[in-house]
Amino acid sequence: MFTINYQSREPIYEQLYNNVVRMIGMGALTPHSKLPTVRAMAQELGVNPNTVSKSYQMLEQNGYIYSTVGKGTFVADSGTVISGKQEEARAALKKAVKRAADVGITKSEVNKLVNESYSGG
């Protein structure tokens, strides 16, 4: 369900955080669906439970998930959070494309980079 690249320079807790955010954004994790426990997730990924706990804490602080004592951790109904993050990403992308054009990067090069990014390159 979640993938971690152990050779990446990106910390594992950030990879997990980004995985969950991406899956929520794509609709693969729906509001109020239960996430694995910290221990189960840590065991599944082969990482320290503190790493998973840190990701879960960040996700909760940013409104993506919520915890209920005795019941578990669930995906928040975060449509407004996701749409806000999407707007931020759109603005950053527009700014980056404009900057690329200003320094002479062609539209086809930008498209190639976007396609590579979407395919995991």
Protein Blocks (a to p, Z undefined) as FASTA:
>chain_A
ZZcdfkbmbdfklmmmmmmmmmmmnomacghiacddfklmmmmnopafklmmmmmmmmmm
nopaccdehkaccdddfklmmmmmmmmmmmmmmmmmmmmmmnopafklmmmmmmmmmnoZ
Z
